[in-house]
């Protein structure tokens, strides 16, 4: 298979819902008691758009200042 790959990086303060967004999109789940992300977590999902196969990688960063550097990449 040939995939077009897109990487989406979720960046924001702690506790704003980055992990809940990731779990809802990737696995269609939601929990009110989510765990704190340590470092970076990610999930992949394959989608199809206009006969193109797309692999979407969603990266969930910890809400720490040291991960803000990813916003400039």
C-alpha atoms as an extended CHARMM CRD file, in Angstrom:
* protein
*
        73  EXT
         1         1  UNK       CA              0.0000000000        0.0000000000        0.0000000000  PROA      1               0.0000000000
         2         2  UNK       CA              1.0030000000        3.5840000000       -0.6010000000  PROA      2               0.0000000000
         3         3  UNK       CA              0.0580000000        6.0290000000        2.1200000000  PROA      3               0.0000000000
         4         4  UNK       CA              0.2720000000        9.7630000000        2.4150000000  PROA      4               0.0000000000
         5         5  UNK       CA              1.4180000000       10.4280000000        5.9810000000  PROA      5               0.0000000000
         6         6  UNK       CA              0.3730000000       13.4540000000        8.0080000000  PROA      6               0.0000000000
         7         7  UNK       CA              1.6420000000       14.1390000000       11.5150000000  PROA      7               0.0000000000
         8         8  UNK       CA             -0.4920000000       16.2460000000       13.8540000000  PROA      8               0.0000000000
         9         9  UNK       CA              1.1600000000       17.3710000000       17.0910000000  PROA      9               0.0000000000
        10        10  UNK       CA             -1.1080000000       18.3690000000       19.9770000000  PROA      10              0.0000000000
        11        11  UNK       CA              0.5420000000       21.1090000000       22.0290000000  PROA      11              0.0000000000
        12        12  UNK       CA             -0.9970000000       22.9540000000       24.9510000000  PROA      12              0.0000000000
        13        13  UNK       CA             -1.0660000000       23.4710000000       28.6900000000  PROA      13              0.0000000000
        14        14  UNK       CA             -1.5650000000       20.5780000000       31.1030000000  PROA      14              0.0000000000
        15        15  UNK       CA             -5.1440000000       19.5040000000       31.5930000000  PROA      15              0.0000000000
        16        16  UNK       CA             -6.6840000000       21.0700000000       28.4820000000  PROA      16              0.0000000000
        17        17  UNK       CA             -7.7580000000       17.7530000000       26.8900000000  PROA      17              0.0000000000
        18        18  UNK       CA             -4.9860000000       16.7590000000       24.4830000000  PROA      18              0.0000000000
        19        19  UNK       CA             -5.0260000000       13.1280000000       25.6550000000  PROA      19              0.0000000000
        20        20  UNK       CA             -8.8220000000       12.9560000000       25.5610000000  PROA      20              0.0000000000
        21        21  UNK       CA             -8.7840000000       14.3050000000       22.0090000000  PROA      21              0.0000000000
        22        22  UNK       CA             -6.2650000000       11.6240000000       20.9950000000  PROA      22              0.0000000000
        23        23  UNK       CA             -8.1550000000        8.7240000000       22.5800000000  PROA      23              0.0000000000
        24        24  UNK       CA            -11.4870000000        9.9150000000       21.2130000000  PROA      24              0.0000000000
        25        25  UNK       CA            -10.1610000000       10.2760000000       17.6580000000  PROA      25              0.0000000000
        26        26  UNK       CA             -7.9480000000        7.1820000000       17.5200000000  PROA      26              0.0000000000
        27        27  UNK       CA            -10.0220000000        4.6530000000       19.5030000000  PROA      27              0.0000000000
        28        28  UNK       CA            -13.4430000000        6.3550000000       19.8090000000  PROA      28              0.0000000000
        29        29  UNK       CA            -13.2180000000        6.2470000000       23.6100000000  PROA      29              0.0000000000
        30        30  UNK       CA            -13.6050000000        8.8940000000       26.2770000000  PROA      30              0.0000000000
        31        31  UNK       CA            -12.8670000000        8.8300000000       29.9820000000  PROA      31              0.0000000000
        32        32  UNK       CA            -13.1940000000       11.4700000000       32.6520000000  PROA      32              0.0000000000
        33        33  UNK       CA            -10.1840000000       10.0710000000       34.5440000000  PROA      33              0.0000000000
        34        34  UNK       CA             -7.3900000000       10.2870000000       31.9840000000  PROA      34              0.0000000000
        35        35  UNK       CA             -3.7850000000        9.7510000000       32.9640000000  PROA      35              0.0000000000
        36        36  UNK       CA             -1.0780000000       12.3960000000       32.8060000000  PROA      36              0.0000000000
        37        37  UNK       CA              1.0420000000       12.1320000000       29.6770000000  PROA      37              0.0000000000
        38        38  UNK       CA              4.7340000000       11.6310000000       30.3630000000  PROA      38              0.0000000000
        39        39  UNK       CA              6.8560000000       12.6460000000       27.3900000000  PROA      39              0.0000000000
        40        40  UNK       CA              5.0250000000       12.0120000000       24.1270000000  PROA      40              0.0000000000
        41        41  UNK       CA              2.2940000000        9.5130000000       23.2920000000  PROA      41              0.0000000000
        42        42  UNK       CA              0.9560000000        8.8690000000       19.7950000000  PROA      42              0.0000000000
        43        43  UNK       CA             -1.6080000000        6.9390000000       17.8150000000  PROA      43              0.0000000000
        44        44  UNK       CA             -2.1380000000        6.2410000000       14.1190000000  PROA      44              0.0000000000
        45        45  UNK       CA             -5.3250000000        6.0190000000       12.1310000000  PROA      45              0.0000000000
        46        46  UNK       CA             -5.7630000000        5.1610000000        8.4710000000  PROA      46              0.0000000000
        47        47  UNK       CA             -8.3830000000        7.1390000000        6.5700000000  PROA      47              0.0000000000
        48        48  UNK       CA             -9.3870000000        7.3660000000        2.9460000000  PROA      48              0.0000000000
        49        49  UNK       CA            -10.1350000000       10.6300000000        1.1510000000  PROA      49              0.0000000000
        50        50  UNK       CA            -10.9660000000       10.8580000000       -2.5510000000  PROA      50              0.0000000000
        51        51  UNK       CA             -9.4530000000        7.4060000000       -3.2440000000  PROA      51              0.0000000000
        52        52  UNK       CA             -6.2080000000        8.3370000000       -1.4550000000  PROA      52              0.0000000000
        53        53  UNK       CA             -5.0600000000        6.3570000000        1.5590000000  PROA      53              0.0000000000
        54        54  UNK       CA             -3.8860000000        8.6030000000        4.3610000000  PROA      54              0.0000000000
        55        55  UNK       CA             -2.0770000000        7.6040000000        7.5450000000  PROA      55              0.0000000000
        56        56  UNK       CA             -2.6670000000       10.1900000000       10.2420000000  PROA      56              0.0000000000
        57        57  UNK       CA             -0.2480000000       10.1740000000       13.1810000000  PROA      57              0.0000000000
        58        58  UNK       CA             -1.4890000000       12.1830000000       16.1540000000  PROA      58              0.0000000000
        59        59  UNK       CA              1.1710000000       13.0240000000       18.7570000000  PROA      59              0.0000000000
        60        60  UNK       CA              0.0940000000       13.9340000000       22.2760000000  PROA      60              0.0000000000
        61        61  UNK       CA              2.7240000000       15.9540000000       24.1420000000  PROA      61              0.0000000000
        62        62  UNK       CA              2.9770000000       16.5010000000       27.8620000000  PROA      62              0.0000000000
        63        63  UNK       CA              1.8220000000       19.9940000000       28.8190000000  PROA      63              0.0000000000
        64        64  UNK       CA              5.3260000000       21.0630000000       29.7920000000  PROA      64              0.0000000000
        65        65  UNK       CA              7.3250000000       24.0240000000       28.6090000000  PROA      65              0.0000000000
        66        66  UNK       CA             10.1010000000       21.8340000000       27.1790000000  PROA      66              0.0000000000
        67        67  UNK       CA              7.7220000000       20.4580000000       24.5250000000  PROA      67              0.0000000000
        68        68  UNK       CA              6.8260000000       23.9370000000       23.2180000000  PROA      68              0.0000000000
        69        69  UNK       CA              9.8620000000       23.7240000000       20.9410000000  PROA      69              0.0000000000
        70        70  UNK       CA              7.8230000000       21.2930000000       18.7950000000  PROA      70              0.0000000000
        71        71  UNK       CA              5.5050000000       24.1570000000       17.8620000000  PROA      71              0.0000000000
        72        72  UNK       CA              8.2850000000       25.6840000000       15.7770000000  PROA      72              0.0000000000
        73        73  UNK       CA              9.0480000000       22.5800000000       13.6930000000  PROA      73              0.0000000000
